[in-house]
Amino acid sequence: MQTKLFRTSGFQIALLYLGLLSVTLLALVAFIYWSTANLIDRQMRDTIGAEIRGLAEQYRQEGLPRLVELINARSGPTGDPQNVYLLVNPMFAPLVGNLTSWPEDPPGADGWLEVRLVRGGSDSGRRHLVRGRVFDLTRGYHLFVGRDTVAQSDFQTIMVNAVAWALVPTLVLGLLGGLLIGRYSLRRIDAVSATGEDIVNGDLSRRVPLTGSGDEFDRLAQTINKMLDQIDMLMTGMRTVTDSLAHDLRSPLTRAKSGIELALRKDTDVHTYTQVLEQTNAEIDTILRTFEALISITHAEVGMNRLAFGPLDVAALVSDLVEVYQPMAEGAGITMTSERPMEMMINGHRQLLAQATANLLENAIKFTPAGGRIEVSLTHDGGAPVLAVCDSGPGIPPDDRERVLQRFVRLDDSRGAPGSGLGLSLVAAVARLHGGRLMLADNKPGLSVTLTFPER
């Protein structure tokens, strides 16, 4: 469990942000320390330089006694305890100041030096880091003016302690936050994993639980649940198709087999064999048409025909099909009229659209009684082409209009009519393939089927 927790992306992201925060904090403190230390050092140099110039001026104007008096006052109890003074004679013997001895290290080219000296009057005898400047006076006297860096050392200690007190709680809180985030992520992932294992074991009804927070895990769970719903629907549809296909193919196969068996049992002439073969051929045609329709529907649903899309004049296509089916309608005593514009271009698959339109015309002829009327129109709804096939047949009840778009669904009134129940399923699949919209409505009386195509 702990290994899984440390491997979660939430914990690793929390560690990453914690590392970035720590580096940023250290960089910020380092910049503040560097800036402040430079400022203190610059102020110290300016202060020492001004002090030396002032004392040198007093020495030139009023002589050695005045200089001794000033140094004695400034290095005494009333002076700044951080300032350091030492005046020596030409033999480097101390005359006045708060240092016990002259620095042994030679100064640099600019006269500045940094030494550890024991300050006069210091009870602890602790050596202090003193940074100062040497100035040579006339007549061989030497003056050292410096400043104890204890304040700067104290500032450095304060900064280090501040970094420690800021960084340690940050690391602790960051690790605790990472552990909490990791546990939360692991719990949500385990829920998804448990659901997946149940589904693998055959329980397709399981769904990923939602917390209602609307976070990324909830959005992922919603997507997974939608996917599972779609898979469940497809599996249910597959079972329905398999059952319906077995039921619808059993009858033509049984009839073909019975005809062949009867012909084989009796001494029949050539005419009888011919009739049996014709009947068997018709049943096989029915089976082939069913399979072809299923294949066309499958291709349309999975989008295998999109590569064959191209510019298509749907007005010319509908006109050609109306000319083909109009004699059939007239033979059944049905009046078929057509209204269409001169040209209406869309981007589509010619063969599938022709098959879908033919299915609509065949259904209208099949269910429209003699003396009825079929109207085929092609109009614009804004910029979208709309194909409408309206008949004066019995129509479809509103409650069944969604159901008849499924495969092998046939209403009770159409059981005696030839067909497999795949016509409107193919039309619906072709509409979805083209991004269109299929609607069934009441024609008062009859059925109105409209297929709206997207604008080109």
C-alpha positions in Angstrom: 0.0 0.0 0.0 2.8 2.4 0.9 4.7 1.6 -2.3 1.6 2.3 -4.3 1.1 5.5 -2.4 4.6 6.8 -3.2 4.2 5.9 -6.9 1.0 7.9 -7.3 1.1 10.8 -9.6 -0.4 13.1 -7.0 2.4 12.3 -4.5 5.1 12.7 -7.1 3.6 16.1 -8.3 3.4 17.2 -4.7 7.1 16.4 -4.2 7.9 18.2 -7.4 6.1 21.3 -6.3 7.7 21.0 -2.9 11.2 20.8 -4.5 10.4 23.9 -6.6 9.1 25.7 -3.6 12.2 24.9 -1.5 14.6 26.0 -4.3 12.6 29.2 -4.7 12.7 29.9 -1.0 16.4 29.3 -0.8 17.0 31.5 -3.8 14.9 34.3 -2.3 16.7 34.1 1.0 20.1 34.0 -0.7 19.2 37.1 -2.7 18.0 38.9 0.4 21.1 37.9 2.3 23.4 38.9 -0.5 21.7 42.3 -1.0 21.6 43.1 2.7 25.2 42.0 3.3 26.4 44.1 0.4 24.4 47.1 1.7 25.9 46.6 5.2 29.4 46.3 3.9 29.0 49.4 1.7 27.6 51.4 4.6 30.5 50.2 6.8 33.1 51.2 4.2 31.5 54.6 3.8 31.3 55.1 7.6 34.9 54.1 8.1 36.1 56.3 5.2 34.2 59.3 6.5 35.6 58.7 10.0 39.2 58.5 8.8 38.8 61.7 6.8 37.4 63.5 9.8 40.1 62.4 12.2 42.9 63.1 9.7 41.5 66.6 9.2 41.4 67.2 13.0 45.0 66.0 13.2 46.2 68.4 10.5 44.4 71.3 12.1 44.8 70.8 15.8 47.6 68.3 16.1 48.2 65.0 18.0 46.6 66.0 21.4 43.3 66.7 19.7 43.4 63.4 17.8 44.1 61.5 21.0 41.3 63.2 22.7 38.8 62.4 19.9 39.9 58.8 19.6 39.7 58.4 23.4 36.2 59.7 23.5 34.9 57.7 20.5 36.4 54.4 21.7 35.2 54.9 25.3 32.0 54.0 27.0 30.1 56.9 25.3 31.2 55.9 21.8 29.7 53.4 19.4 30.7 49.9 20.8 31.0 48.5 17.2 33.6 51.1 16.1 37.3 50.2 16.5 40.2 52.7 16.8 43.9 52.4 17.4 46.5 55.2 17.1 50.2 54.0 17.3 53.5 55.9 17.2 56.2 55.3 14.6 57.4 52.2 16.6 53.7 50.8 16.4 53.3 51.2 20.2 49.6 51.8 21.0 48.8 55.3 22.1 45.1 55.3 22.4 42.1 53.1 21.2 40.1 50.1 22.0 42.4 47.5 20.4 45.2 45.7 22.3 47.7 45.6 19.5 48.4 46.7 16.0 47.2 44.2 13.3 50.0 41.9 12.2 48.7 41.3 8.7 49.7 43.9 6.2 46.9 45.9 4.6 45.9 45.5 1.0 46.7 48.0 -1.8 43.7 50.0 -0.9 44.6 50.1 2.8 41.8 47.7 3.9 42.3 44.6 6.0 40.3 42.1 7.9 41.7 40.6 11.1 40.7 38.9 14.3 41.7 40.9 17.3 40.9 41.1 20.9 39.2 44.4 21.6 40.3 46.4 24.6 37.9 46.2 27.4 36.5 42.8 26.3 35.8 40.6 29.4 35.5 37.3 27.5 38.7 37.7 25.5 36.8 36.5 22.4 38.6 37.4 19.2 36.4 39.6 17.0 36.5 39.8 13.3 37.2 43.5 12.6 37.2 45.0 9.2 39.0 48.3 8.9 41.4 50.6 7.1 44.9 51.8 7.9 45.8 55.5 7.4 49.4 56.8 7.7 49.6 60.2 9.4 52.5 62.7 9.2 55.5 62.3 11.5 55.3 58.5 11.4 52.0 58.0 13.3 49.6 55.3 12.1 45.8 55.2 12.5 43.6 52.2 12.2 39.8 52.7 12.0 37.5 49.7 11.7 34.2 48.2 12.7 33.4 45.1 14.5 31.5 42.7 12.2 29.6 41.1 15.0 26.4 42.7 13.8 26.9 41.2 10.3 27.6 37.8 11.9 24.5 38.1 14.0 22.5 38.9 10.8 23.9 35.9 9.1 22.9 33.7 12.0 19.4 35.1 12.0 19.1 34.5 8.3 20.2 30.8 8.6 17.8 30.3 11.5 15.0 31.9 9.5 15.7 29.6 6.5 15.7 26.6 8.8 12.5 27.5 10.6 10.8 28.3 7.3 12.2 25.3 5.3 11.6 22.5 7.8 7.9 23.2 8.3 7.5 23.7 4.6 9.1 20.2 3.9 7.0 18.6 6.6 3.7 20.2 5.5 4.6 19.5 1.8 5.2 15.8 2.6 2.0 15.5 4.5 0.1 17.2 1.7 1.7 14.9 -0.8 0.6 11.9 1.3 -2.9 13.2 1.5 -3.1 13.9 -2.2 -1.6 10.5 -3.0 -4.1 8.7 -0.7 -7.0 10.5 -2.3 -5.7 9.7 -5.9 -5.0 6.1 -4.9 -8.5 5.7 -3.5 -10.2 7.0 -6.6 -7.9 4.9 -8.9 -8.7 1.8 -6.8 -12.4 2.5 -7.3 -11.9 2.6 -11.1 -9.7 -0.5 -11.0 -12.2 -2.4 -8.9 -15.0 -1.5 -11.3 -12.8 -2.6 -14.3 -12.1 -5.9 -12.6 -15.8 -6.6 -12.0 -16.6 -5.7 -15.7 -13.8 -8.1 -16.8 -15.3 -10.8 -14.7 -18.6 -10.3 -16.6 -20.6 -7.8 -14.6 -21.4 -5.2 -17.2 -23.8 -3.4 -14.9 -21.0 -2.0 -12.8 -20.2 1.7 -13.0 -17.4 3.9 -11.6 -18.7 5.7 -8.5 -18.9 9.5 -8.5 -18.2 11.8 -5.5 -20.1 14.8 -7.0 -17.1 17.0 -6.6 -16.8 17.6 -10.4 -13.1 17.2 -10.3 -11.0 15.5 -12.9 -11.6 12.1 -11.4 -15.4 12.6 -11.6 -15.1 13.8 -15.2 -13.0 10.7 -16.0 -15.5 8.5 -14.3 -18.4 10.1 -16.2 -16.5 9.4 -19.5 -15.8 5.8 -18.5 -19.4 5.3 -17.5 -20.6 6.7 -20.8 -18.3 4.4 -22.6 -19.6 1.5 -20.5 -23.2 2.5 -21.3 -22.3 2.5 -24.9 -20.6 -0.9 -24.7 -23.6 -2.3 -22.8 -25.9 -0.8 -25.4 -23.8 -2.3 -28.3 -23.7 -5.7 -26.6 -27.5 -5.6 -26.0 -27.9 -4.5 -29.7 -25.6 -7.3 -30.8 -27.6 -9.9 -28.9 -30.8 -8.4 -30.3 -29.4 -8.5 -33.8 -28.2 -12.1 -33.3 -31.6 -13.2 -32.0 -33.5 -11.3 -34.7 -31.2 -12.5 -37.4 -31.6 -16.1 -36.3 -35.4 -15.7 -36.2 -35.7 -13.9 -39.5 -33.3 -16.3 -41.4 -34.9 -19.4 -40.0 -38.1 -19.0 -42.0 -36.5 -18.7 -45.5 -33.9 -21.4 -44.7 -36.7 -23.7 -43.5 -38.8 -23.0 -46.5 -35.9 -23.6 -48.9 -34.9 -26.9 -47.1 -38.5 -28.1 -47.0 -38.9 -27.5 -50.7 -35.7 -29.3 -51.5 -36.6 -32.3 -49.3 -40.0 -32.6 -50.8 -38.6 -32.5 -54.3 -36.1 -35.2 -53.4 -38.6 -37.6 -51.9 -40.9 -37.7 -54.9 -40.5 -38.6 -58.5 -40.9 -35.1 -59.9 -40.5 -33.8 -63.4 -38.3 -31.0 -64.6 -41.0 -28.4 -64.2 -41.3 -29.2 -60.5 -37.6 -29.1 -60.0 -37.5 -25.8 -61.7 -40.2 -24.4 -59.3 -38.3 -25.7 -56.3 -35.1 -24.1 -57.5 -36.8 -20.8 -58.2 -38.4 -20.8 -54.8 -35.0 -21.7 -53.2 -33.3 -18.9 -55.2 -35.9 -16.4 -54.0 -35.3 -17.4 -50.4 -31.5 -17.2 -50.8 -32.0 -13.7 -52.4 -33.9 -12.7 -49.3 -31.1 -13.9 -47.0 -28.5 -12.2 -49.1 -30.4 -8.9 -49.1 -30.6 -9.2 -45.3 -26.9 -9.7 -45.0 -26.2 -6.9 -47.5 -28.4 -4.5 -45.5 -26.6 -5.5 -42.3 -23.2 -5.0 -43.9 -24.3 -1.5 -45.2 -25.6 -0.5 -41.8 -22.4 -1.6 -40.1 -20.2 0.2 -42.6 -22.3 3.4 -42.1 -22.2 3.1 -38.3 -18.5 2.7 -38.0 -17.7 5.3 -40.7 -15.9 3.0 -43.1 -17.4 4.9 -46.1 -16.1 8.4 -45.2 -13.2 8.1 -47.7 -15.7 7.8 -50.5 -17.4 11.1 -49.7 -17.4 13.7 -52.4 -19.5 16.5 -53.9 -23.0 15.2 -54.8 -26.0 16.7 -56.4 -28.7 15.2 -54.1 -31.4 16.8 -56.3 -30.3 14.8 -59.4 -30.0 11.7 -57.3 -33.5 12.0 -55.9 -34.9 12.8 -59.3 -33.3 9.6 -60.8 -34.7 7.4 -58.0 -38.2 8.9 -58.3 -38.2 8.1 -62.1 -37.2 4.5 -61.2 -39.9 4.0 -58.5 -42.7 6.1 -60.1 -43.8 3.3 -62.5 -43.9 0.9 -59.5 -46.1 3.3 -57.6 -48.4 3.8 -60.6 -48.7 0.0 -60.9 -49.9 -0.1 -57.3 -52.5 2.6 -58.0 -50.5 5.3 -56.0 -49.8 8.8 -57.2 -46.2 9.9 -56.7 -45.2 13.5 -57.1 -41.8 15.2 -56.8 -40.7 18.7 -56.1 -37.0 19.5 -56.3 -34.7 22.4 -57.1 -32.5 22.4 -60.2 -29.4 21.6 -58.1 -28.6 21.0 -54.4 -25.0 20.0 -53.7 -23.9 18.2 -50.5 -20.8 16.3 -49.4 -21.8 12.6 -49.2 -21.6 9.0 -50.3 -23.6 8.5 -53.4 -24.3 4.7 -53.1 -25.4 4.9 -49.4 -27.6 7.9 -50.0 -29.2 6.2 -53.0 -29.9 3.1 -51.0 -31.3 5.1 -48.1 -33.6 7.1 -50.4 -34.7 3.9 -52.2 -35.6 2.4 -48.8 -37.8 5.4 -48.0 -39.5 5.2 -51.4 -40.0 1.4 -51.2 -41.5 1.7 -47.7 -43.9 4.5 -48.8 -45.1 2.3 -51.8 -45.3 -0.8 -49.6 -47.6 0.8 -46.9 -49.6 3.2 -49.0 -52.9 1.8 -50.1 -54.2 2.0 -53.6 -55.5 5.4 -54.4 -53.1 6.9 -52.0 -50.5 9.6 -52.5 -46.7 9.9 -52.0 -45.0 13.3 -52.1 -41.2 13.6 -52.4 -39.7 17.0 -51.9 -36.3 18.5 -51.5 -36.1 21.9 -49.9 -33.8 24.2 -47.9 -34.0 24.8 -44.2 -31.8 27.8 -43.9 -28.7 26.5 -45.7 -29.4 22.8 -44.9 -30.9 20.5 -47.6 -34.0 18.7 -46.4 -35.4 15.5 -48.1 -39.0 14.7 -47.2 -41.0 11.6 -48.2 -44.6 11.8 -47.2 -47.2 9.1 -47.8 -50.9 8.6 -46.9 -50.6 5.1 -45.4 -51.3 4.0 -41.8 -48.3 5.8 -40.4 -46.4 4.9 -37.3 -47.6 5.6 -33.7 -45.4 8.2 -31.9 -44.4 5.7 -29.2 -42.9 3.4 -31.9 -41.1 6.0 -34.0 -37.7 5.6 -32.2 -38.1 1.9 -31.9 -38.6 1.3 -35.6 -35.1 2.8 -36.3 -33.6 -0.2 -34.6 -32.6 -3.3 -36.5 -35.1 -6.0 -37.2 -38.0 -4.1 -35.6 -41.3 -4.6 -37.4 -44.6 -3.4 -36.1 -47.5 -5.8 -35.9 -49.3 -4.2 -38.8 -46.3 -4.9 -41.1 -45.7 -8.5 -40.1 -47.4 -9.8 -43.2 -45.5 -7.5 -45.6 -42.2 -8.6 -47.1 -39.1 -7.2 -45.6 -36.5 -7.7 -42.9 -37.0 -4.6 -40.7 -33.7 -3.1 -41.7 -34.9 -0.4 -44.1 -35.3 2.5 -41.6 -32.2 1.2 -39.6 -30.1 1.8 -42.7 -31.6 5.2 -43.3 -30.8 6.2 -39.7 -27.2 4.9 -40.0 -26.7 6.8 -43.2 -28.1 10.0 -41.7 -25.6 9.6 -38.7 -22.7 8.9 -41.1 -23.5 12.2 -42.9 -24.0 14.2 -39.8 -27.6 14.6 -40.7 -30.9 14.3 -38.7 -33.7 11.8 -39.4 -37.2 12.6 -38.1 -40.5 10.6 -38.3 -43.7 12.6 -38.0 -47.4 12.4 -38.6 -48.5 13.3 -42.1 -52.3 13.3 -41.1 -52.8 10.7 -42.4 -49.7 8.7 -43.1 -46.0 9.1 -42.3 -43.7 12.0 -43.0 -40.0 11.1 -43.1 -37.5 14.0 -43.3 -33.8 13.6 -43.7 -31.9 16.9 -43.0 -28.3 17.1 -44.3 -25.7 19.5 -42.8 -24.7 22.5 -44.8 -21.9 21.8 -47.3 
